[in-house]
């Protein structure tokens, strides 16, 4: 469950970066009151931590997970 939450947050972060790159528009800043607003900074930090967690997905052995869910 934590993997899915973190992956979802990382995707949201990627979409926000895409919006900045393509349109110069920061969705998080727009919603939460600017890039330097406390809540925006908390959101940026949570998304960054989720992305760091997602790095672990690259190094996991998928065969163990699929065998345990098959039983």
N, CA, C and O atoms as CSV, one atom per row, in Angstrom:
chain,resi,resn,atom,element,x,y,z
A,1,UNK,N,N,0.823,-1.202,0.000
A,1,UNK,CA,C,0.000,0.000,0.000
A,1,UNK,C,C,0.866,1.265,0.000
A,1,UNK,O,O,0.588,2.221,-0.724
A,2,UNK,N,N,1.925,1.253,0.830
A,2,UNK,CA,C,2.828,2.409,0.874
A,2,UNK,C,C,3.487,2.633,-0.483
A,2,UNK,O,O,3.691,3.774,-0.897
A,3,UNK,N,N,3.817,1.545,-1.172
A,3,UNK,CA,C,4.419,1.665,-2.504
A,3,UNK,C,C,3.488,2.407,-3.458
A,3,UNK,O,O,3.929,3.277,-4.210
A,4,UNK,N,N,2.210,2.066,-3.428
A,4,UNK,CA,C,1.243,2.702,-4.330
A,4,UNK,C,C,1.051,4.177,-3.990
A,4,UNK,O,O,0.941,5.014,-4.887
A,5,UNK,N,N,1.010,4.494,-2.706
A,5,UNK,CA,C,0.862,5.896,-2.291
A,5,UNK,C,C,2.071,6.700,-2.751
A,5,UNK,O,O,1.928,7.787,-3.311
A,6,UNK,N,N,3.257,6.161,-2.512
A,6,UNK,CA,C,4.480,6.872,-2.896
A,6,UNK,C,C,4.585,7.011,-4.408
A,6,UNK,O,O,4.998,8.057,-4.909
A,7,UNK,N,N,4.217,5.969,-5.131
A,7,UNK,CA,C,4.252,6.042,-6.591
A,7,UNK,C,C,3.264,7.085,-7.099
A,7,UNK,O,O,3.578,7.835,-8.023
A,8,UNK,N,N,2.089,7.138,-6.512
A,8,UNK,CA,C,1.095,8.145,-6.892
A,8,UNK,C,C,1.612,9.555,-6.639
A,8,UNK,O,O,1.456,10.440,-7.481
A,9,UNK,N,N,2.231,9.762,-5.478
A,9,UNK,CA,C,2.790,11.080,-5.170
A,9,UNK,C,C,3.929,11.444,-6.115
A,9,UNK,O,O,4.050,12.597,-6.529
A,10,UNK,N,N,4.763,10.467,-6.457
A,10,UNK,CA,C,5.864,10.731,-7.395
A,10,UNK,C,C,5.318,11.087,-8.781
A,10,UNK,O,O,5.875,11.942,-9.470
A,11,UNK,N,N,4.234,10.434,-9.182
A,11,UNK,CA,C,3.603,10.759,-10.463
A,11,UNK,C,C,3.042,12.169,-10.437
A,11,UNK,O,O,3.196,12.921,-11.399
A,12,UNK,N,N,2.391,12.529,-9.339
A,12,UNK,CA,C,1.875,13.897,-9.195
A,12,UNK,C,C,3.013,14.906,-9.295
A,12,UNK,O,O,2.884,15.937,-9.954
A,13,UNK,N,N,4.130,14.600,-8.632
A,13,UNK,CA,C,5.293,15.483,-8.711
A,13,UNK,C,C,5.820,15.601,-10.127
A,13,UNK,O,O,6.186,16.688,-10.572
A,14,UNK,N,N,5.859,14.473,-10.841
A,14,UNK,CA,C,6.313,14.502,-12.228
A,14,UNK,C,C,5.391,15.323,-13.120
A,14,UNK,O,O,5.851,16.060,-13.992
A,15,UNK,N,N,4.100,15.193,-12.899
A,15,UNK,CA,C,3.145,15.991,-13.669
A,15,UNK,C,C,3.292,17.480,-13.359
A,15,UNK,O,O,3.167,18.321,-14.250
A,16,UNK,N,N,3.557,17.800,-12.096
A,16,UNK,CA,C,3.767,19.197,-11.725
A,16,UNK,C,C,5.022,19.745,-12.418
A,16,UNK,O,O,5.008,20.858,-12.942
A,17,UNK,N,N,6.111,18.953,-12.417
A,17,UNK,CA,C,7.341,19.379,-13.104
A,17,UNK,C,C,7.097,19.520,-14.600
A,17,UNK,O,O,7.632,20.434,-15.227
A,18,UNK,N,N,6.298,18.633,-15.181
A,18,UNK,CA,C,5.949,18.755,-16.591
A,18,UNK,C,C,5.188,20.034,-16.876
A,18,UNK,O,O,5.417,20.691,-17.892
A,19,UNK,N,N,4.286,20.384,-15.979
A,19,UNK,CA,C,3.534,21.625,-16.108
A,19,UNK,C,C,4.454,22.842,-16.025
A,19,UNK,O,O,4.269,23.821,-16.748
A,20,UNK,N,N,5.439,22.772,-15.144
A,20,UNK,CA,C,6.406,23.870,-15.035
A,20,UNK,C,C,7.239,23.964,-16.312
A,20,UNK,O,O,7.452,25.052,-16.847
A,21,UNK,N,N,7.710,22.806,-16.795
A,21,UNK,CA,C,8.553,22.793,-17.990
A,21,UNK,C,C,7.825,23.232,-19.248
A,21,UNK,O,O,8.375,23.978,-20.058
A,22,UNK,N,N,6.598,22.777,-19.417
A,22,UNK,CA,C,5.863,23.083,-20.639
A,22,UNK,C,C,5.194,24.452,-20.620
A,22,UNK,O,O,5.172,25.158,-21.628
A,23,UNK,N,N,4.653,24.814,-19.469
A,23,UNK,CA,C,3.824,26.020,-19.414
A,23,UNK,C,C,4.327,27.084,-18.443
A,23,UNK,O,O,3.764,28.177,-18.378
A,24,UNK,N,N,5.385,26.774,-17.683
A,24,UNK,CA,C,5.864,27.712,-16.676
A,24,UNK,C,C,4.867,27.887,-15.542
A,24,UNK,O,O,4.836,28.933,-14.895
A,25,UNK,N,N,4.050,26.862,-15.297
A,25,UNK,CA,C,2.975,26.947,-14.306
A,25,UNK,C,C,3.164,25.870,-13.241
A,25,UNK,O,O,3.141,24.676,-13.542
A,26,UNK,N,N,3.348,26.302,-12.002
A,26,UNK,CA,C,3.530,25.400,-10.864
A,26,UNK,C,C,2.169,25.173,-10.206
A,26,UNK,O,O,1.649,26.053,-9.519
A,27,UNK,N,N,1.602,24.000,-10.417
A,27,UNK,CA,C,0.266,23.687,-9.912
A,27,UNK,C,C,0.229,23.698,-8.386
A,27,UNK,O,O,-0.703,24.238,-7.789
A,28,UNK,N,N,1.247,23.098,-7.751
A,28,UNK,CA,C,1.289,23.052,-6.283
A,28,UNK,C,C,1.323,24.472,-5.711
A,28,UNK,O,O,0.579,24.790,-4.783
A,29,UNK,N,N,2.184,25.315,-6.264
A,29,UNK,CA,C,2.276,26.699,-5.791
A,29,UNK,C,C,0.958,27.437,-6.007
A,29,UNK,O,O,0.538,28.220,-5.155
A,30,UNK,N,N,0.320,27.195,-7.119
A,30,UNK,CA,C,-0.943,27.852,-7.427
A,30,UNK,C,C,-2.020,27.454,-6.422
A,30,UNK,O,O,-2.788,28.297,-5.958
A,31,UNK,N,N,-2.074,26.166,-6.090
A,31,UNK,CA,C,-3.109,25.681,-5.175
A,31,UNK,C,C,-2.847,26.132,-3.741
A,31,UNK,O,O,-3.775,26.502,-3.020
A,32,UNK,N,N,-1.568,26.100,-3.329
A,32,UNK,CA,C,-1.251,26.285,-1.911
A,32,UNK,C,C,-0.601,27.623,-1.570
A,32,UNK,O,O,-0.073,27.775,-0.468
A,33,UNK,N,N,-0.623,28.586,-2.472
A,33,UNK,CA,C,-0.232,29.936,-2.110
A,33,UNK,C,C,1.201,30.340,-2.420
A,33,UNK,O,O,1.757,31.182,-1.714
A,34,UNK,N,N,1.803,29.787,-3.424
A,34,UNK,CA,C,3.149,30.183,-3.827
A,34,UNK,C,C,4.202,29.174,-3.402
A,34,UNK,O,O,3.988,28.377,-2.488
A,35,UNK,N,N,5.352,29.221,-4.085
A,35,UNK,CA,C,6.417,28.258,-3.809
A,35,UNK,C,C,6.999,28.367,-2.415
A,35,UNK,O,O,7.458,27.368,-1.862
A,36,UNK,N,N,6.992,29.542,-1.841
A,36,UNK,CA,C,7.575,29.726,-0.514
A,36,UNK,C,C,6.572,29.585,0.622
A,36,UNK,O,O,6.942,29.687,1.792
A,37,UNK,N,N,5.313,29.352,0.291
A,37,UNK,CA,C,4.298,29.133,1.329
A,37,UNK,C,C,4.619,27.842,2.079
A,37,UNK,O,O,5.061,26.865,1.477
A,38,UNK,N,N,4.400,27.840,3.364
A,38,UNK,CA,C,4.744,26.695,4.206
A,38,UNK,C,C,4.090,25.414,3.705
A,38,UNK,O,O,4.751,24.380,3.619
A,39,UNK,N,N,2.818,25.466,3.376
A,39,UNK,CA,C,2.128,24.244,2.956
A,39,UNK,C,C,2.672,23.736,1.624
A,39,UNK,O,O,2.788,22.526,1.433
A,40,UNK,N,N,3.006,24.630,0.708
A,40,UNK,CA,C,3.622,24.216,-0.556
A,40,UNK,C,C,4.943,23.509,-0.300
A,40,UNK,O,O,5.228,22.480,-0.912
A,41,UNK,N,N,5.735,24.047,0.584
A,41,UNK,CA,C,7.034,23.437,0.889
A,41,UNK,C,C,6.859,22.066,1.535
A,41,UNK,O,O,7.656,21.159,1.295
A,42,UNK,N,N,5.819,21.913,2.354
A,42,UNK,CA,C,5.536,20.605,2.945
A,42,UNK,C,C,5.158,19.615,1.848
A,42,UNK,O,O,5.630,18.478,1.848
A,43,UNK,N,N,4.311,20.040,0.913
A,43,UNK,CA,C,3.904,19.180,-0.197
A,43,UNK,C,C,5.123,18.785,-1.029
A,43,UNK,O,O,5.285,17.612,-1.367
A,44,UNK,N,N,5.980,19.746,-1.363
A,44,UNK,CA,C,7.189,19.437,-2.136
A,44,UNK,C,C,8.058,18.410,-1.398
A,44,UNK,O,O,8.607,17.498,-2.017
A,45,UNK,N,N,8.178,18.561,-0.094
A,45,UNK,CA,C,9.007,17.649,0.708
A,45,UNK,C,C,8.401,16.250,0.749
A,45,UNK,O,O,9.122,15.262,0.611
A,46,UNK,N,N,7.090,16.155,0.937
A,46,UNK,CA,C,6.420,14.850,0.970
A,46,UNK,C,C,6.575,14.144,-0.374
A,46,UNK,O,O,6.827,12.940,-0.418
A,47,UNK,N,N,6.426,14.879,-1.458
A,47,UNK,CA,C,6.578,14.287,-2.793
A,47,UNK,C,C,8.018,13.836,-3.014
A,47,UNK,O,O,8.249,12.777,-3.597
A,48,UNK,N,N,8.982,14.621,-2.559
A,48,UNK,CA,C,10.384,14.225,-2.685
A,48,UNK,C,C,10.685,12.963,-1.889
A,48,UNK,O,O,11.394,12.081,-2.373
A,49,UNK,N,N,10.157,12.867,-0.676
A,49,UNK,CA,C,10.353,11.656,0.129
A,49,UNK,C,C,9.702,10.441,-0.535
A,49,UNK,O,O,10.246,9.338,-0.498
A,50,UNK,N,N,8.542,10.655,-1.138
A,50,UNK,CA,C,7.878,9.554,-1.855
A,50,UNK,C,C,8.735,9.102,-3.036
A,50,UNK,O,O,8.844,7.904,-3.299
A,51,UNK,N,N,9.339,10.046,-3.742
A,51,UNK,CA,C,10.203,9.691,-4.872
A,51,UNK,C,C,11.429,8.916,-4.402
A,51,UNK,O,O,11.862,7.971,-5.062
A,52,UNK,N,N,11.984,9.313,-3.269
A,52,UNK,CA,C,13.125,8.582,-2.716
A,52,UNK,C,C,12.697,7.154,-2.368
A,52,UNK,O,O,13.436,6.204,-2.629
A,53,UNK,N,N,11.527,7.002,-1.788
A,53,UNK,CA,C,11.008,5.659,-1.476
A,53,UNK,C,C,10.866,4.834,-2.756
A,53,UNK,O,O,11.163,3.639,-2.759
A,54,UNK,N,N,10.417,5.464,-3.834
A,54,UNK,CA,C,10.213,4.753,-5.095
A,54,UNK,C,C,11.522,4.229,-5.683
A,54,UNK,O,O,11.501,3.301,-6.492
A,55,UNK,N,N,12.641,4.797,-5.299
A,55,UNK,CA,C,13.927,4.269,-5.749
A,55,UNK,C,C,14.064,2.813,-5.317
A,55,UNK,O,O,14.631,1.998,-6.045
A,56,UNK,N,N,13.547,2.483,-4.135
A,56,UNK,CA,C,13.636,1.105,-3.643
A,56,UNK,C,C,12.893,0.125,-4.547
A,56,UNK,O,O,13.232,-1.058,-4.581
A,57,UNK,N,N,11.885,0.601,-5.278
A,57,UNK,CA,C,11.136,-0.273,-6.180
A,57,UNK,C,C,12.032,-0.824,-7.292
A,57,UNK,O,O,11.786,-1.914,-7.808
A,58,UNK,N,N,13.055,-0.080,-7.654
A,58,UNK,CA,C,13.966,-0.514,-8.709
A,58,UNK,C,C,14.820,-1.698,-8.299
A,58,UNK,O,O,15.287,-2.452,-9.153
A,59,UNK,N,N,15.029,-1.870,-7.006
A,59,UNK,CA,C,15.965,-2.873,-6.517
A,59,UNK,C,C,15.293,-4.058,-5.833
A,59,UNK,O,O,15.975,-4.912,-5.265
A,60,UNK,N,N,13.986,-4.119,-5.881
A,60,UNK,CA,C,13.277,-5.229,-5.248
A,60,UNK,C,C,13.207,-6.428,-6.180
A,60,UNK,O,O,13.202,-6.288,-7.403
A,61,UNK,N,N,13.154,-7.600,-5.581
A,61,UNK,CA,C,13.023,-8.833,-6.341
A,61,UNK,C,C,11.537,-9.113,-6.543
A,61,UNK,O,O,10.845,-9.500,-5.602
A,62,UNK,N,N,11.048,-8.922,-7.755
A,62,UNK,CA,C,9.622,-9.095,-8.041
A,62,UNK,C,C,9.165,-10.544,-7.946
A,62,UNK,O,O,7.987,-10.796,-7.695
A,63,UNK,N,N,10.070,-11.503,-8.139
A,63,UNK,CA,C,9.658,-12.903,-8.111
A,63,UNK,C,C,9.212,-13.319,-6.711
A,63,UNK,O,O,8.289,-14.121,-6.572
A,64,UNK,N,N,9.854,-12.786,-5.675
A,64,UNK,CA,C,9.436,-13.108,-4.305
A,64,UNK,C,C,8.023,-12.601,-4.053
A,64,UNK,O,O,7.206,-13.305,-3.460
A,65,UNK,N,N,7.737,-11.403,-4.492
A,65,UNK,CA,C,6.430,-10.796,-4.262
A,65,UNK,C,C,5.331,-11.552,-5.005
A,65,UNK,O,O,4.253,-11.773,-4.453
A,66,UNK,N,N,5.590,-11.948,-6.246
A,66,UNK,CA,C,4.563,-12.639,-7.022
A,66,UNK,C,C,4.300,-14.049,-6.478
A,66,UNK,O,O,3.168,-14.528,-6.547
A,67,UNK,N,N,5.342,-14.730,-5.931
A,67,UNK,CA,C,5.135,-16.058,-5.362
A,67,UNK,C,C,4.311,-15.994,-4.073
A,67,UNK,O,O,3.473,-16.861,-3.823
A,68,UNK,N,N,4.552,-14.970,-3.264
A,68,UNK,CA,C,3.820,-14.882,-1.997
A,68,UNK,C,C,2.360,-14.511,-2.228
A,68,UNK,O,O,1.501,-14.909,-1.442
A,69,UNK,N,N,2.059,-13.769,-3.270
A,69,UNK,CA,C,0.665,-13.394,-3.531
A,69,UNK,C,C,-0.101,-14.502,-4.243
A,69,UNK,O,O,-1.331,-14.475,-4.282
A,70,UNK,N,N,0.615,-15.481,-4.810
A,70,UNK,CA,C,-0.051,-16.568,-5.529
A,70,UNK,C,C,-0.621,-17.620,-4.567
A,70,UNK,O,O,-1.501,-18.392,-4.950
A,71,UNK,N,N,-0.137,-17.654,-3.345
A,71,UNK,CA,C,-0.579,-18.678,-2.392
A,71,UNK,C,C,-1.752,-18.221,-1.588
A,71,UNK,O,O,-2.247,-18.964,-0.741
